[in-house]
Amino acid sequence: MKKERVILFSSTSHAIRAQRLLRDNNFKIKVIPTPRKYSSNCGIAIKYLFEIEKDVIEFLGTKGIKYQGPYDM
């Protein structure tokens, strides 16, 4: 089984912006409800495979998108 990771956001608008940008740039992500074990002001999170984590984090940084995590699923 491949290791999955999740990042959280402080607002739904940040999560939706991140989702749009990541998908528009061909990142394989999935939007999920924020896991209960993690606290967040936003009810949605983005899940992806660990193998693309470096690229996801670098990309979000270049776009100025703030997030919490990443965390293990």
C-alpha positions as CSV (number, residue, x, y, z in Angstrom):
1,M,0.0,0.0,0.0
2,K,1.3,3.4,-0.9
3,K,1.7,6.0,1.8
4,E,-0.8,8.9,1.7
5,R,-0.4,12.3,3.2
6,V,-2.8,15.2,3.8
7,I,-2.5,18.9,4.1
8,L,-5.0,21.2,5.8
9,F,-6.0,24.8,5.2
10,S,-7.2,27.7,7.4
11,S,-10.2,28.4,5.2
12,T,-12.3,26.7,2.5
13,S,-11.3,29.4,0.0
14,H,-7.6,28.5,0.5
15,A,-8.4,24.8,0.0
16,I,-10.4,25.4,-3.1
17,R,-7.7,27.6,-4.6
18,A,-5.0,25.0,-3.8
19,Q,-7.2,22.3,-5.3
20,R,-7.8,24.2,-8.5
21,L,-4.1,25.1,-9.0
22,L,-2.9,21.6,-8.2
23,R,-5.4,20.0,-10.6
24,D,-4.7,22.5,-13.3
25,N,-1.0,21.6,-13.1
26,N,-1.7,17.8,-13.3
27,F,-1.1,16.9,-9.7
28,K,-3.0,13.7,-8.7
29,I,-4.8,14.8,-5.5
30,K,-8.1,14.2,-3.8
31,V,-10.2,16.5,-1.8
32,I,-11.5,14.9,1.4
33,P,-13.2,15.9,4.6
34,T,-10.6,17.0,7.2
35,P,-9.7,13.9,9.2
36,R,-11.0,14.1,12.7
37,K,-7.6,13.5,14.3
38,Y,-6.4,16.8,12.9
39,S,-7.8,20.2,14.0
40,S,-8.6,22.7,11.3
41,N,-10.9,25.7,10.7
42,C,-11.6,24.3,7.3
43,G,-13.7,21.2,6.7
44,I,-11.8,20.0,3.7
45,A,-8.3,18.8,3.1
46,I,-6.1,17.6,0.2
47,K,-4.8,14.1,0.1
48,Y,-2.0,12.9,-2.2
49,L,0.7,10.2,-2.3
50,F,3.9,10.7,-0.4
51,E,5.9,10.2,-3.5
52,I,4.8,13.6,-4.9
53,E,5.0,15.5,-1.6
54,K,8.1,17.5,-2.4
55,D,6.5,18.7,-5.6
56,V,3.2,19.6,-4.0
57,I,4.9,21.5,-1.2
58,E,7.2,23.4,-3.5
59,F,4.4,24.2,-5.9
60,L,2.1,25.6,-3.1
61,G,5.0,27.7,-1.8
62,T,5.5,29.3,-5.2
63,K,1.8,30.2,-5.3
64,G,1.9,31.6,-1.7
65,I,-0.7,29.2,-0.5
66,K,-0.5,28.6,3.3
67,Y,-1.4,25.2,4.7
68,Q,-0.9,23.1,7.8
69,G,1.0,19.8,7.7
70,P,1.7,17.6,5.9
71,Y,0.4,14.8,8.0
72,D,0.1,11.1,7.7
73,M,-3.2,9.6,6.7
